[in-house]
Amino acid sequence: MQLLGVTAMVIAAKYQEIYPPTIEDFVYMTDDACSKSQVITMEEHVLRELDFAINFPTPNYFLEVFSRAIGVPDQPHVISGAAFLVDLAILMHQE
């Protein structure tokens, strides 16, 4: 289970982060319970099982990250208003 969890973290980090931690960093986090080659093999297995169908981040995720970066207060009415505009823009883009 630890190998699967670490592998999922590796995949997520590669997908989400600009500079993801190395596989060696993840192996270190497991206190060498699994090797680099085991993580690579499991990564291949997981991605094949998913048929490489990994979803992309949503615009609302970027809204959340951007809001935190510019210091928008974490108030529901502020975030919901911005989320509404993002959803409206998506709908207009699809037409």
HELIX and SHEET records of a PDB file:
HELIX    1   1 GLN A    2  GLN A   16  1                                  15    
HELIX    2   2 ILE A   23  MET A   29  1                                   7    
HELIX    3   3 LYS A   36  GLU A   49  1                                  14    
HELIX    4   4 PRO A   59  ILE A   70  1                                  12    
HELIX    5   5 PRO A   76  GLN A   94  1                                  19    
END                                                                             
